[in-house]
Amino acid sequence: ARLFGFYMGIYWIFKFILFPLGIKIPFLQLLFIALTLLVPFIGYYFVRLYSNKIMECVITFRQAWVFTLLMYVFASLLTAVAHYIYFRYIDHGFIVNSYTKILESLTPEISSGLENYLQQMETVITTLGSMSAIQITIQLLYNNIFWGTIIAIPTALFVKRSLDNNQS
């Protein structure tokens, strides 16, 4: 789980690099979203590889779920280091300022009917701007672990099911 978590963490770090760049270059933002949507599929591939090579195609749901969860935890920890370095030494408010400018640039015609949503976005941006680098990093770490826990359930189900189908 540590090895595959390392690989997933490197993937997430590469993906995260695209996020701030995507603010200025929309194609990179689209690439960031596409790579994010690929995460569960890569996780499935890693668990399936683990099951085939290490577990000799015999893995329970619980084993697949724990492996997947640990893989995402290790990936989250590695990515947290990159998040901290970025927000502590590189960002200097770039993301918050960029999103503030985007919200301010919305014309009244575009924003009509979206007042509640825009107000929530302003609150989120203000809160993000008031957080320290370590607070942002911890929040992102918890987010990654939470979503990893959620994604681990269907991943384990699919791995278990695919192996059951291959054995019959």
N, C-alpha and C positions, 0 to 999 in steps of 0.2 A: 504494500500500500504506500510505503514511503517513496519507493522508486517511481511508481506511476503518479503519485502526488507531486513529486518533483517535476515530472514531465508536464503535468497539468498546470502546475504553478508557473513554469516557464511560459507555457501557452497563454495563461491569464496575464502575465506581465507584458508579453508582447501585445496582447489584445488591449490592455490598459493604456499602453503607449499611444494607441490609436485614438483613445477618447479625447484627450485635450487637443490633439492635432485635428480631430474631426470637427472641432468648433470652428476652425478656420477653413477646413477643406471638407465639404460635405460628403465626398466620396469615401473618405476615411471614416466618417461617422457611420455610413452605411456598411462599410466593411467591419467596423466594430460590432454593429448589431448582428450581422451575419455570423461572425465568429462566436459571438455570445450564444446564438441559437444552436451552434454546433457542439457546445459543451456537453450536453447530455449524450450525444452520439459518440463523442470521443470517450466519455466516461464508460459507456456501454462497451465500446471496443476494448478498453483497458481491462474491464472486469471479465469480459469474455476471454481475452488473452490470458489473464491470470487463471481463470477456470480451466482453460484448455491445457496450458503448459504446466501449471503447478498442481492444480487439484485433479488432474487427469479426467476432466469433464464431469466430475461428480461434485456438485456444490449445492448446498441448501440455500433457501431464501435468506436465512439469517446470516450465513457466511458471506453471501453476495452483498447483502445490505451493509454489514459491518465493514467489509472491504471497501465498498463504494464510499461509505461515510468517512472512513479514515483517509481514503485517497483525497476527498474534498477538504478534509481538515488540514492535511499536510500541504495541499495546494494553497489553501487560504493563508496558512502561516507564512509560507514563502512569499506569497503575493503581498501580504501585509508589510513585509520589509520594504518592498518596492513602493507601496503606497506611502509609507512613512517618509521615505527618502524624497519622493516626489512632492508631497505636501509640505514637508519641512524645509527643503532646500531649493526646489525648482519652481513650484507653482506661484508663490507670492500673491495669491488672490486672483490669478488669471481666470480660473473656471468661474468663480463667483462673479467677478467683474464682467466676464463675457456674457453670462446668462442674465445679469442685471441689464446690460445694454440691449440684449435681445428683447427682454420684456418691455423695456422703455421704448423700443423702436416700433412696437406693435401699434398700428393705427386704430383709432376708435371703431372704424368699420369692421376690422378683423376681430377686435376684442369684444364686440357686442355679443352678449349671450354667454360669454366665457368669463364673466367677472369673478364668479366664485373660484373657478379653476385658476385664474391668474392671481387671485389673492392668495390661494394656497401655495402657488409657485413662489410668490414673493416671500411668503413666510418660510418656506423651505430654504430659499437662497439666503435669506437673512440669518436663519439658524446656522446654515453651513458656514457663512462668513464669520460667525462668532465662535466657531469651534477651532480648537488648536489642532495641529497636525496629528498628535497622538489620539485625540478624540475622534477625528475623522477616520483614522486608521482602525481604531477599535470598532467603530460603527460599521465600516466596510468588512472587517473581519467577521463580526457577528452576522452580517448580511450574507456573506459567502458561506459560512457554516450553516446558517438557517436554510438557505436555498439548496445547499448540498445535501442536507438531511432530507429535504422534501424530494429532490431529484433521485436520491438513492433508492427510494421505495419502488418507483416504477422500473428503474434500471435493474434492480435485483429481481423483480418479477419477470421482466423480459429475459434476463440471462437464465433464470431458472426454467422458464417456459421453453426457450429455444433449445436448451440442453435436454429437457424432457422430450421434446419433439425429435431431436436427433437420435436419442437412444432407443426410441420405439420403432 
